[in-house]
Amino acid sequence: MPKIFDNIELSLLEHLRLILIEAQSAAFCVGYLNLRGWDQLADLVDRLPGGTEDAACRLLVGMHRPPEEEMKALASLRRSHAIVDGPTLAQLKRRMTESFKQQLEFGVPSTQAERTLRLLAAQLRARKVFLKAFLRYPLHAKLYLIRRSDPVTPLIGFVGSSNLTLAGLSQQGELNVDVVEQDAAKKLQSWFDDRWRDELAIDLSDTLAELIEHSWARTDLVRPYLVYLKIAYHLSEEARQGEREFRLPRIFSEKGTPLLDFQERAVSLAAVSYTHLRAH
């Protein structure tokens, strides 16, 4: 009889961690990946040999739009009529990449999040983790497969509703079951492999690693001067916006000597600053 993991009586996260201790490889298919939620499993995934897909964790992410947009698309989707051409594929890839970028920029940075993101980038570079985005159609499946050296049950699967997020793995109510019967587990593995090898399953391993390496979680320190420029850029945003919209009064061009470029910019900035001060 399968066990039910609802995060109330039995936690899916606790059991996944227990099985991952013995793992030789893993394969996860999820609708959504929360980058900061990766730390729930990252330490055990890091123990995998890596280098090749059969010695690493393969991670297939199936949804590439915000949840509310994805649900609307699923409601009207006609799979047989779905066509993914070159421009559409490029757009979907950009959308998935932008989703990861927004995750990196959202929320207050913490030491734990920084440690987890750096570890994930290292795992992607070392090929302990392979990441693909499934772009043929929105894929909302949640499947966790773990292969180990156990002679009786070398392959164990978990199927249900939990995404790879802290809430999905341990906090909110979910419904998942384990699959230990080997014929059924092998069928789940075959199902995963078919989608992993799909020509519209696009590898984003290096893309995500690069995003992390250029984010606030980067390992190399940012020069103070660049931080200063960033702050100055944001503080002057209103002035720059107003300057773009400002038009020099015709009196400056119709009477007297026309202003030079730097003089026009000075007048523009003074006018915008005055307007801003009066508004506040």
Backbone as JSON, one array per atom type, in Angstrom:
{
  "sequence": "MPKIFDNIELSLLEHLRLILIEAQSAAFCVGYLNLRGWDQLADLVDRLPGGTEDAACRLLVGMHRPPEEEMKALASLRRSHAIVDGPTLAQLKRRMTESFKQQLEFGVPSTQAERTLRLLAAQLRARKVFLKAFLRYPLHAKLYLIRRSDPVTPLIGFVGSSNLTLAGLSQQGELNVDVVEQDAAKKLQSWFDDRWRDELAIDLSDTLAELIEHSWARTDLVRPYLVYLKIAYHLSEEARQGEREFRLPRIFSEKGTPLLDFQERAVSLAAVSYTHLRAH",
  "N": [[0.85, -1.2, 0.0], [0.54, 2.23, -0.82], [2.16, 5.05, 0.74], [0.76, 8.02, 2.08], [1.57, 11.34, 1.69], [0.89, 14.2, 3.12], [1.83, 16.44, 4.3], [0.83, 16.91, 6.75], [0.18, 14.68, 8.44], [2.27, 13.08, 7.48], [5.36, 14.21, 6.3], [6.42, 15.23, 3.14], [8.93, 16.28, 2.54], [10.64, 15.36, 4.61], [10.69, 12.6, 4.06], [11.69, 12.53, 1.46], [14.28, 13.53, 1.91], [15.28, 11.49, 3.5], [15.41, 9.34, 1.67], [17.07, 10.42, -0.28], [19.57, 10.4, 0.9], [20.72, 7.98, 0.25], [20.96, 8.16, -2.46], [21.83, 7.61, -5.89], [21.26, 8.9, -8.19], [18.88, 11.36, -9.35], [15.62, 12.49, -10.42], [13.59, 15.13, -11.08], [10.42, 16.42, -11.81], [8.69, 19.3, -12.03], [6.13, 21.81, -11.65], [6.76, 24.4, -10.8], [9.75, 25.99, -9.74], [11.2, 27.11, -6.89], [13.8, 29.15, -6.25], [15.0, 29.84, -3.8], [13.86, 27.94, -2.23], [15.25, 25.72, -2.84], [17.18, 25.05, -1.0], [16.23, 23.16, 0.73], [16.81, 20.66, -0.17], [19.31, 20.81, -1.22], [21.81, 20.2, 0.04], [21.9, 17.41, 0.11], [21.63, 16.71, -2.57], [24.04, 17.66, -3.4], [25.78, 15.68, -2.71], [25.76, 13.85, -4.71], [27.57, 12.19, -7.37], [27.82, 13.52, -9.91], [28.62, 15.11, -13.11], [27.68, 13.46, -15.22], [24.4, 12.76, -16.58], [23.25, 10.46, -15.49], [24.32, 10.35, -13.0], [23.55, 12.43, -11.5], [21.28, 15.12, -10.55], [18.45, 15.53, -12.35], [16.5, 18.15, -13.4], [13.41, 19.14, -14.32], [11.46, 21.74, -15.39], [8.2, 22.87, -15.75], [6.38, 25.03, -16.06], [6.07, 28.31, -17.32], [5.06, 30.81, -16.92], [3.44, 33.31, -14.83], [1.42, 31.92, -12.15], [-1.4, 32.56, -12.32], [-1.74, 33.35, -14.98], [-0.92, 31.03, -16.24], [-2.89, 29.19, -15.51], [-5.12, 30.2, -16.83], [-4.31, 29.81, -19.45], [-4.15, 27.03, -19.55], [-6.81, 26.36, -19.27], [-7.94, 26.89, -21.74], [-6.43, 25.52, -23.54], [-5.67, 23.74, -26.48], [-4.22, 20.97, -27.18], [-3.56, 19.65, -29.59], [-3.55, 21.68, -31.43], [-1.57, 23.34, -30.68], [1.2, 25.17, -31.56], [4.62, 25.5, -31.62], [6.72, 27.64, -32.77], [9.86, 28.98, -34.04], [10.21, 31.81, -33.17], [8.3, 31.82, -31.08], [9.35, 29.88, -29.38], [11.77, 31.11, -28.62], [10.71, 33.28, -27.23], [9.41, 31.99, -25.1], [11.59, 30.86, -23.81], [12.95, 33.18, -23.01], [11.03, 34.15, -21.26], [10.99, 32.21, -19.22], [13.62, 32.46, -18.3], [13.53, 35.13, -17.41], [11.71, 34.83, -15.35], [13.21, 33.37, -13.47], [15.14, 35.32, -12.99], [13.62, 37.36, -11.8], [12.91, 36.07, -9.45], [15.38, 36.01, -8.18], [15.74, 38.7, -7.66], [13.7, 39.34, -5.97], [12.5, 39.99, -2.69], [14.18, 40.17, 0.56], [17.65, 39.96, 0.72], [19.44, 37.26, 2.26], [21.74, 35.58, 4.47], [21.46, 32.8, 4.39], [19.98, 32.41, 2.01], [21.83, 33.42, 0.19], [23.93, 31.57, 0.49], [22.66, 29.23, -0.39], [22.0, 29.83, -3.08], [24.52, 30.25, -4.21], [25.53, 27.68, -3.9], [23.79, 26.26, -5.57], [24.48, 27.37, -8.07], [27.11, 26.42, -8.26], [26.6, 23.68, -8.32], [25.24, 23.45, -10.74], [27.26, 24.2, -12.54], [29.11, 22.16, -12.03], [27.78, 20.07, -13.01], [26.22, 18.55, -11.32], [23.67, 19.1, -11.1], [21.27, 19.21, -13.6], [19.41, 21.36, -15.5], [16.35, 21.8, -17.14], [13.94, 23.49, -19.18], [10.68, 22.77, -19.93], [9.08, 23.29, -22.85], [7.18, 22.65, -24.72], [4.46, 22.47, -24.08], [2.41, 23.81, -21.4], [3.36, 22.27, -18.46], [2.3, 20.74, -15.69], [2.94, 18.8, -13.89], [4.0, 16.94, -10.97], [6.63, 15.22, -9.97], [8.88, 13.11, -8.35], [11.74, 11.29, -8.61], [13.96, 8.86, -7.43], [16.97, 7.18, -7.61], [18.69, 4.45, -6.27], [21.04, 2.23, -4.59], [19.74, 0.09, -3.49], [18.82, -3.33, -3.31], [16.21, -4.31, -3.5], [14.26, -2.25, -3.89], [15.31, -0.31, -6.04], [14.51, 1.96, -7.39], [12.55, 4.67, -6.58], [9.54, 6.44, -6.54], [7.74, 9.55, -6.2], [4.61, 10.91, -6.4], [2.35, 13.56, -6.91], [1.04, 16.58, -5.58], [2.95, 18.43, -4.83], [5.03, 21.12, -5.4], [8.47, 22.12, -6.06], [9.13, 23.76, -3.7], [9.45, 25.44, -0.53], [6.98, 25.62, 0.8], [5.43, 23.75, -0.66], [6.78, 21.36, -0.19], [6.77, 20.98, 2.56], [5.13, 22.66, 4.18], [2.45, 23.59, 3.43], [-0.83, 22.08, 3.03], [-0.86, 19.13, 1.13], [-1.1, 16.52, -1.38], [0.4, 13.6, -1.84], [1.8, 10.52, -3.03], [3.87, 7.63, -2.48], [5.69, 5.61, -4.8], [6.66, 2.51, -4.94], [6.57, 0.03, -6.09], [8.19, -1.7, -8.58], [7.7, -1.98, -11.37], [5.78, 0.0, -11.87], [7.26, 2.24, -11.02], [9.3, 2.26, -12.93], [7.83, 2.85, -15.19], [7.08, 5.45, -14.63], [9.62, 6.58, -14.71], [10.2, 6.24, -17.41], [8.25, 7.87, -18.51], [9.14, 10.37, -17.57], [11.68, 10.48, -18.85], [10.96, 10.6, -21.56], [9.93, 13.19, -21.79], [12.09, 14.67, -20.93], [13.89, 14.24, -22.97], [12.64, 15.48, -25.05], [12.59, 17.59, -27.92], [11.88, 20.17, -27.43], [12.5, 20.59, -24.84], [14.45, 22.62, -23.2], [17.79, 23.2, -22.39], [18.8, 24.93, -19.56], [20.84, 25.13, -17.79], [23.45, 26.4, -17.72], [22.58, 28.98, -18.18], [21.02, 29.68, -15.9], [22.98, 29.39, -13.94], [24.72, 31.46, -14.68], [23.05, 33.68, -14.28], [22.81, 33.65, -11.49], [25.48, 34.01, -10.78], [25.89, 36.61, -11.52], [24.24, 38.02, -9.94], [23.06, 39.46, -6.79], [23.99, 37.47, -5.18], [26.47, 36.75, -5.99], [29.88, 35.52, -5.95], [32.23, 37.05, -6.17], [33.23, 40.23, -4.97], [31.46, 43.29, -5.36], [32.67, 46.3, -6.73], [33.01, 49.22, -4.7], [32.65, 51.69, -6.03], [30.97, 51.04, -8.16], [28.68, 50.38, -6.79], [28.06, 52.87, -5.76], [27.51, 54.25, -8.17], [25.22, 52.85, -8.96], [23.4, 53.52, -6.92], [23.3, 56.3, -7.28], [22.19, 56.38, -9.82], [19.58, 55.39, -9.41], [18.59, 57.27, -7.56], [18.48, 59.52, -9.1], [16.47, 59.07, -10.85], [13.88, 60.25, -11.18], [14.57, 62.83, -11.95], [15.91, 62.34, -14.34], [13.84, 61.28, -15.86], [12.1, 63.47, -15.96], [13.71, 65.26, -17.33], [13.84, 64.12, -19.82], [11.3, 64.61, -20.71], [11.09, 67.33, -20.71], [10.79, 70.39, -22.47], [12.62, 72.89, -24.03], [11.9, 76.31, -23.63], [10.78, 78.39, -26.34], [11.8, 80.92, -26.36], [14.51, 80.9, -25.84], [15.68, 80.12, -28.18], [14.71, 81.88, -30.04], [15.41, 84.47, -29.34], [18.35, 86.23, -28.85], [21.55, 84.55, -28.36], [21.61, 81.18, -29.29], [21.4, 78.47, -26.9], [24.14, 76.41, -25.87], [24.7, 72.82, -26.02], [25.32, 71.72, -23.44], [24.44, 73.78, -21.88], [21.7, 73.8, -22.38], [21.01, 71.37, -21.2], [21.57, 71.98, -18.55], [19.7, 74.01, -17.97], [17.39, 72.55, -18.35], [17.63, 70.57, -16.31], [17.6, 72.22, -14.06], [15.02, 73.32, -14.2], [13.44, 71.01, -13.96], [14.22, 70.15, -11.41], [13.29, 72.29, -9.85], [10.53, 72.1, -10.28], [10.1, 69.62, -9.13], [10.76, 70.1, -6.43], [8.76, 71.94, -5.71], [6.53, 70.29, -5.95], [6.84, 68.66, -3.78]],
  "CA": [[0.0, 0.0, 0.0], [1.35, 3.45, -0.86], [2.05, 6.0, 1.85], [0.24, 9.33, 1.7], [2.32, 12.45, 2.28], [0.03, 15.39, 3.02], [2.49, 17.48, 5.09], [0.13, 17.06, 8.03], [0.58, 13.48, 9.18], [3.59, 12.71, 6.97], [5.99, 15.29, 5.52], [7.11, 14.77, 1.95], [10.32, 16.7, 2.62], [11.38, 14.45, 5.49], [10.89, 11.31, 3.42], [12.6, 12.76, 0.34], [15.63, 13.65, 2.44], [15.68, 10.16, 3.96], [15.75, 8.52, 0.52], [18.17, 11.05, -1.0], [20.85, 10.06, 1.54], [21.26, 6.81, -0.44], [20.72, 8.34, -3.89], [22.87, 7.59, -6.92], [20.8, 9.93, -9.11], [17.5, 11.79, -9.09], [14.94, 13.17, -11.53], [12.44, 15.86, -10.58], [9.62, 17.18, -12.76], [7.82, 20.16, -11.22], [5.58, 22.95, -12.35], [7.48, 25.61, -10.4], [10.95, 25.86, -8.94], [11.54, 28.27, -6.09], [15.25, 29.06, -6.09], [15.36, 29.85, -2.38], [13.39, 26.69, -1.64], [16.18, 24.65, -3.2], [18.05, 24.67, 0.11], [15.66, 22.03, 1.47], [17.39, 19.41, -0.69], [20.58, 21.1, -1.88], [22.96, 19.54, 0.66], [21.91, 15.99, -0.26], [21.92, 16.67, -4.01], [25.47, 17.94, -3.56], [26.54, 14.45, -2.47], [25.77, 13.05, -5.94], [28.87, 12.29, -8.07], [27.76, 14.54, -10.95], [29.38, 14.91, -14.33], [26.79, 12.9, -16.24], [23.0, 12.8, -16.15], [22.89, 9.3, -14.68], [24.96, 10.47, -11.69], [23.22, 13.8, -11.07], [19.85, 15.41, -10.4], [17.86, 16.17, -13.53], [15.38, 18.97, -12.93], [12.59, 19.57, -15.45], [10.47, 22.72, -14.94], [7.2, 22.84, -16.81], [5.54, 26.21, -16.2], [6.93, 29.44, -17.62], [4.33, 32.06, -16.75], [2.87, 33.4, -13.48], [0.37, 30.91, -11.96], [-2.74, 32.94, -12.79], [-1.73, 33.31, -16.44], [-0.79, 29.64, -16.65], [-4.17, 28.51, -15.35], [-5.99, 30.66, -17.92], [-3.87, 29.15, -20.69], [-4.51, 25.62, -19.48], [-8.25, 26.22, -19.42], [-8.33, 27.0, -23.15], [-5.4, 24.89, -24.38], [-5.98, 22.61, -27.34], [-2.88, 20.45, -27.4], [-3.33, 19.28, -30.98], [-3.41, 22.87, -32.24], [-0.48, 24.14, -30.16], [2.36, 25.21, -32.44], [5.72, 26.24, -31.04], [7.68, 27.95, -33.81], [11.12, 29.54, -33.56], [10.02, 33.01, -32.34], [7.59, 31.47, -29.85], [10.3, 29.18, -28.53], [12.68, 32.11, -28.06], [9.95, 34.07, -26.27], [9.2, 31.16, -23.92], [12.88, 30.74, -23.12], [13.19, 34.46, -22.33], [10.08, 34.26, -20.17], [11.47, 31.36, -18.14], [14.82, 33.09, -17.76], [13.11, 36.33, -16.69], [11.09, 34.37, -14.12], [14.29, 33.09, -12.53], [15.78, 36.59, -12.64], [12.75, 38.05, -10.87], [13.04, 35.39, -8.16], [16.64, 36.44, -7.57], [15.65, 40.1, -7.27], [12.58, 39.54, -5.06], [12.72, 39.69, -1.29], [15.36, 40.69, 1.23], [18.75, 38.98, 0.72], [19.84, 36.71, 3.55], [22.94, 34.74, 4.42], [21.05, 31.46, 3.98], [19.64, 32.45, 0.59], [23.09, 33.6, -0.54], [24.64, 30.28, 0.52], [21.94, 28.27, -1.22], [22.12, 30.2, -4.49], [25.89, 29.97, -4.63], [25.67, 26.23, -4.01], [23.08, 25.84, -6.77], [25.3, 27.73, -9.23], [28.25, 25.49, -8.31], [26.08, 22.38, -8.74], [24.95, 23.54, -12.17], [28.54, 24.21, -13.25], [29.75, 20.86, -11.86], [26.87, 19.08, -13.59], [25.51, 17.74, -10.33], [22.29, 19.43, -11.42], [20.95, 19.59, -14.98], [18.1, 22.04, -15.5], [15.7, 22.03, -18.43], [12.59, 24.05, -19.22], [9.85, 22.06, -20.89], [8.38, 24.39, -23.52], [6.21, 22.2, -25.73], [3.16, 22.9, -23.56], [2.5, 23.96, -19.95], [3.43, 20.97, -17.8], [2.06, 21.03, -14.28], [3.16, 17.56, -13.15], [4.95, 16.92, -9.86], [7.17, 13.87, -9.88], [10.23, 13.01, -7.79], [12.27, 9.95, -8.78], [15.28, 8.7, -6.82], [17.58, 5.87, -7.86], [19.66, 4.11, -5.23], [21.64, 0.9, -4.77], [18.94, -0.9, -2.78], [18.55, -4.46, -4.2], [14.78, -4.61, -3.6], [13.58, -1.09, -4.5], [16.34, 0.63, -6.49], [13.9, 3.18, -7.91], [11.38, 5.08, -5.81], [8.91, 7.64, -7.07], [6.73, 10.27, -5.42], [3.73, 11.61, -7.33], [1.29, 14.26, -6.21], [0.75, 17.99, -5.83], [3.96, 19.3, -4.23], [6.08, 21.74, -6.19], [9.77, 22.18, -5.4], [9.16, 24.97, -2.9], [9.37, 25.12, 0.89], [5.57, 25.4, 1.14], [4.96, 22.52, -1.28], [7.45, 20.18, 0.35], [6.64, 20.72, 4.0], [4.32, 23.56, 5.0], [1.03, 23.64, 3.12], [-1.46, 20.79, 2.8], [-0.67, 18.58, -0.21], [-1.46, 15.1, -1.49], [1.41, 12.87, -2.59], [1.96, 9.11, -2.68], [5.11, 7.03, -2.95], [5.56, 4.5, -5.76], [7.79, 1.62, -4.7], [6.46, -1.12, -6.99], [9.22, -1.37, -9.57], [7.16, -1.81, -12.72], [5.17, 1.33, -11.91], [8.32, 3.23, -10.93], [10.0, 2.29, -14.22], [6.96, 3.55, -16.13], [7.23, 6.87, -14.32], [10.93, 6.98, -15.22], [10.07, 6.32, -18.86], [7.46, 9.09, -18.77], [10.04, 11.5, -17.37], [12.72, 10.48, -19.87], [10.37, 11.06, -22.82], [9.83, 14.65, -21.76], [13.45, 15.21, -20.79], [14.55, 14.17, -24.29], [11.86, 16.23, -26.03], [13.39, 18.62, -28.56], [11.48, 21.45, -26.87], [12.99, 20.69, -23.47], [15.63, 23.44, -23.44], [18.73, 23.22, -21.27], [19.05, 26.26, -19.0], [21.79, 24.95, -16.68], [24.44, 27.48, -17.71], [21.87, 30.26, -18.12], [20.68, 29.97, -14.52], [24.24, 29.57, -13.21], [25.22, 32.79, -15.0], [22.19, 34.65, -13.61], [23.19, 33.68, -10.08], [26.84, 34.53, -10.67], [25.87, 38.05, -11.75], [23.24, 38.59, -9.05], [23.57, 39.87, -5.49], [24.59, 36.31, -4.52], [27.75, 36.46, -6.64], [30.99, 35.27, -5.02], [33.2, 38.14, -6.21], [32.68, 41.45, -4.41], [31.21, 44.41, -6.28], [33.47, 47.47, -6.37], [32.19, 50.29, -4.08], [32.31, 52.73, -7.0], [29.82, 50.59, -8.93], [27.52, 50.51, -5.89], [27.77, 54.31, -5.75], [26.85, 54.6, -9.43], [23.88, 52.26, -8.95], [22.57, 54.35, -6.04], [23.11, 57.59, -7.95], [21.29, 56.17, -10.95], [18.2, 55.27, -8.92], [18.19, 58.52, -6.92], [18.25, 60.55, -10.12], [15.52, 58.55, -11.84], [12.83, 61.22, -11.46], [15.18, 63.94, -12.68], [16.18, 61.9, -15.71], [12.56, 61.14, -16.53], [11.6, 64.81, -16.22], [14.56, 65.89, -18.33], [13.45, 63.59, -21.14], [10.0, 65.16, -21.09], [11.17, 68.79, -20.71], [11.03, 71.07, -23.74], [13.19, 74.22, -23.81], [11.03, 77.38, -24.17], [11.26, 78.93, -27.62], [12.47, 82.22, -26.19], [15.95, 80.71, -25.83], [16.16, 79.97, -29.55], [14.22, 82.97, -30.88], [16.03, 85.72, -28.96], [19.7, 86.1, -28.35], [22.38, 83.45, -28.85], [21.09, 79.87, -28.86], [22.19, 77.81, -25.86], [24.91, 75.22, -26.22], [24.08, 71.59, -25.54], [25.45, 71.54, -21.99], [23.61, 74.8, -21.25], [20.31, 73.33, -22.47], [20.82, 70.33, -20.19], [21.57, 72.62, -17.24], [18.39, 74.66, -17.83], [16.4, 71.48, -18.21], [17.75, 69.97, -14.99], [17.16, 73.22, -13.07], [13.56, 73.42, -14.28], [12.87, 69.78, -13.41], [14.47, 70.16, -9.96], [12.39, 73.27, -9.25], [9.19, 71.5, -10.31], [10.08, 68.51, -8.15], [10.75, 70.67, -5.09], [7.43, 72.53, -5.48], [5.56, 69.2, -5.78], [7.03, 68.03, -2.49]],
  "C": [[0.88, 1.24, 0.0], [1.14, 4.28, 0.4], [1.55, 7.34, 1.3], [1.02, 10.4, 2.45], [1.53, 13.73, 2.05], [0.61, 16.58, 3.77], [1.75, 17.78, 6.39], [0.5, 15.87, 8.92], [1.97, 13.01, 8.76], [4.12, 13.83, 6.08], [6.71, 14.7, 4.32], [8.59, 15.11, 2.03], [11.14, 15.73, 3.47], [11.67, 13.13, 4.8], [11.81, 11.44, 2.21], [14.05, 12.82, 0.82], [16.14, 12.29, 2.91], [16.13, 9.28, 2.81], [16.96, 9.09, -0.22], [19.54, 10.76, -0.38], [21.52, 8.9, 0.8], [21.28, 6.97, -1.96], [22.0, 8.21, -4.72], [22.56, 8.65, -7.99], [19.37, 10.27, -8.77], [16.95, 12.48, -10.33], [13.67, 13.8, -10.98], [11.74, 16.56, -11.74], [8.61, 17.98, -11.94], [7.27, 21.28, -12.08], [6.4, 24.2, -12.08], [8.68, 25.25, -9.55], [11.19, 27.17, -8.22], [13.02, 28.18, -5.75], [15.67, 29.05, -4.63], [14.86, 28.6, -1.67], [14.31, 25.51, -1.93], [17.01, 24.18, -2.0], [17.49, 23.54, 0.95], [16.3, 20.7, 1.05], [18.83, 19.58, -1.18], [21.75, 20.33, -1.29], [23.05, 18.07, 0.27], [22.16, 15.8, -1.75], [23.42, 16.87, -4.24], [26.33, 16.71, -3.33], [26.56, 13.53, -3.69], [27.1, 13.24, -6.66], [28.9, 13.4, -9.12], [28.6, 14.19, -12.16], [28.55, 14.41, -15.49], [25.37, 12.87, -15.69], [22.62, 11.62, -15.27], [23.59, 9.28, -13.32], [24.65, 11.83, -11.08], [21.72, 13.9, -10.83], [19.38, 16.13, -11.65], [16.58, 16.88, -13.09], [14.65, 19.54, -14.15], [11.47, 20.48, -14.93], [9.48, 22.96, -16.07], [6.37, 24.09, -17.01], [6.43, 27.44, -16.37], [6.19, 30.76, -17.64], [3.85, 32.14, -15.31], [1.69, 32.45, -13.35], [-0.98, 31.3, -12.53], [-2.81, 32.93, -14.32], [-1.69, 31.87, -16.94], [-2.13, 28.91, -16.57], [-5.17, 28.92, -16.43], [-5.62, 29.96, -19.22], [-4.27, 27.69, -20.7], [-6.0, 25.41, -19.71], [-8.69, 26.21, -20.88], [-7.37, 26.27, -24.1], [-5.97, 23.74, -25.19], [-4.64, 22.06, -27.8], [-2.6, 20.19, -28.87], [-3.08, 20.5, -31.87], [-2.25, 23.75, -31.78], [0.74, 24.03, -31.07], [3.43, 26.07, -31.77], [6.76, 26.45, -32.14], [8.91, 28.6, -33.2], [10.94, 30.78, -32.7], [9.3, 32.73, -31.03], [8.51, 30.78, -28.87], [11.26, 30.16, -27.85], [11.98, 32.94, -26.99], [9.73, 33.28, -24.98], [10.48, 31.01, -23.11], [13.2, 32.02, -22.37], [12.29, 34.61, -21.12], [10.52, 33.43, -18.97], [12.69, 31.97, -17.48], [14.47, 34.32, -16.93], [12.44, 35.95, -15.37], [12.14, 34.06, -13.07], [14.96, 34.38, -12.06], [14.94, 37.35, -11.62], [12.8, 37.41, -9.49], [14.29, 35.85, -7.42], [16.54, 37.85, -7.01], [14.58, 40.33, -6.2], [13.0, 39.21, -3.62], [14.03, 40.26, -0.76], [16.46, 39.64, 1.22], [19.08, 38.52, 2.13], [21.07, 35.85, 3.37], [22.59, 33.34, 3.93], [20.72, 31.42, 2.49], [20.9, 32.58, -0.26], [23.85, 32.29, -0.63], [23.98, 29.27, -0.42], [22.11, 28.56, -2.71], [23.53, 29.95, -5.02], [26.12, 28.47, -4.81], [24.98, 25.72, -5.27], [23.89, 26.18, -8.03], [26.47, 26.78, -9.37], [27.78, 24.11, -8.77], [25.76, 22.35, -10.23], [26.24, 23.5, -12.98], [29.23, 22.86, -13.18], [28.93, 19.72, -12.45], [26.4, 18.05, -12.55], [24.02, 17.98, -10.47], [22.21, 19.81, -12.89], [19.54, 20.17, -14.97], [17.59, 22.21, -16.92], [14.33, 22.65, -18.22], [11.81, 23.33, -20.3], [8.91, 23.07, -21.54], [7.35, 23.93, -24.55], [4.79, 22.6, -25.35], [3.31, 23.07, -22.05], [2.39, 22.59, -19.27], [3.37, 21.19, -16.29], [2.29, 19.82, -13.38], [4.15, 17.77, -12.0], [5.38, 15.47, -9.63], [8.59, 13.94, -9.35], [10.66, 11.55, -7.89], [13.68, 9.9, -8.21], [15.77, 7.28, -7.06], [18.68, 5.64, -6.82], [20.16, 2.68, -5.44], [20.88, -0.21, -4.06], [18.58, -2.06, -3.71], [17.06, -4.76, -4.41], [14.03, -3.49, -4.31], [14.62, -0.06, -4.93], [15.78, 1.96, -7.0], [12.62, 3.48, -7.13], [10.85, 6.38, -6.4], [7.94, 8.25, -6.08], [5.92, 11.11, -6.41], [2.65, 12.32, -6.54], [1.19, 15.71, -6.59], [1.85, 18.94, -5.38], [4.98, 19.81, -5.25], [7.37, 21.79, -5.37], [9.92, 23.56, -4.74], [9.08, 24.55, -1.43], [7.93, 24.81, 1.29], [5.09, 24.06, 0.59], [5.55, 21.27, -0.67], [7.11, 19.92, 1.81], [5.6, 21.55, 4.73], [2.83, 23.5, 4.69], [0.48, 22.24, 2.87], [-1.33, 20.35, 1.35], [-1.19, 17.15, -0.23], [-0.47, 14.43, -2.42], [1.42, 11.41, -2.14], [3.31, 8.63, -3.18], [4.8, 5.87, -3.88], [6.81, 3.64, -5.61], [7.74, 0.37, -5.56], [7.27, -0.82, -8.25], [8.7, -1.23, -10.99], [6.53, -0.43, -12.87], [6.24, 2.42, -11.85], [9.07, 3.37, -12.25], [9.15, 3.01, -15.28], [7.01, 5.06, -15.89], [8.57, 7.39, -14.84], [10.89, 7.15, -16.73], [9.3, 7.58, -19.26], [8.35, 10.32, -18.63], [11.06, 11.59, -18.5], [12.2, 10.97, -21.22], [10.3, 12.58, -22.87], [11.2, 15.31, -21.62], [14.15, 15.25, -22.15], [13.79, 14.91, -25.37], [12.7, 17.36, -26.62], [13.03, 20.02, -28.07], [11.68, 21.5, -25.35], [14.37, 21.34, -23.55], [16.51, 23.5, -22.2], [19.02, 24.66, -20.84], [20.07, 26.2, -17.86], [22.77, 26.11, -16.61], [23.78, 28.85, -17.6], [21.55, 30.64, -16.67], [21.95, 30.18, -13.68], [24.78, 30.98, -13.44], [24.37, 33.88, -14.33], [22.58, 34.79, -12.14], [24.55, 34.34, -9.89], [26.93, 36.03, -10.91], [24.83, 38.75, -10.87], [23.89, 39.05, -7.75], [24.25, 38.72, -4.75], [25.94, 35.93, -5.12], [28.85, 36.3, -5.6], [32.01, 36.41, -5.01], [32.53, 39.43, -5.77], [32.53, 42.53, -5.48], [32.02, 45.61, -5.81], [32.58, 48.57, -5.78], [31.77, 51.37, -5.06], [31.09, 52.34, -7.83], [28.54, 50.66, -8.09], [27.09, 51.98, -5.84], [27.03, 54.72, -7.02], [25.42, 54.07, -9.48], [22.93, 53.11, -8.1], [22.27, 55.69, -6.7], [22.12, 57.47, -9.1], [19.83, 56.13, -10.48], [17.71, 56.57, -8.28], [17.86, 59.6, -7.94], [17.2, 60.14, -11.15], [14.45, 59.57, -12.2], [13.37, 62.39, -12.28], [15.43, 63.55, -14.14], [14.89, 61.78, -16.51], [12.01, 62.52, -16.9], [12.4, 65.52, -17.31], [14.21, 65.41, -19.73], [12.17, 64.23, -21.64], [10.03, 66.69, -21.22], [11.47, 69.32, -22.11], [11.48, 72.51, -23.47], [12.25, 75.29, -24.41], [11.63, 78.01, -25.41], [12.01, 80.24, -27.48], [13.99, 82.08, -26.24], [16.51, 80.58, -27.25], [15.78, 81.16, -30.44], [14.9, 84.3, -30.57], [17.43, 85.46, -28.42], [20.43, 84.92, -28.97], [21.82, 82.13, -28.38], [22.01, 79.22, -27.83], [22.97, 76.64, -26.46], [24.27, 74.0, -25.58], [24.14, 71.47, -24.02], [24.62, 72.59, -21.24], [22.14, 74.41, -21.28], [20.04, 72.27, -21.39], [20.77, 70.93, -18.8], [20.23, 73.3, -16.97], [17.31, 73.62, -17.6], [16.43, 70.89, -16.81], [17.29, 70.94, -13.9], [15.65, 73.32, -13.03], [12.9, 72.2, -13.66], [13.04, 69.74, -11.9], [13.53, 71.12, -9.25], [10.97, 72.71, -9.18], [9.05, 70.42, -9.27], [10.0, 69.05, -6.74], [9.39, 71.27, -4.76], [6.39, 71.45, -5.24], [5.67, 68.55, -4.41], [7.06, 69.06, -1.35]]
}
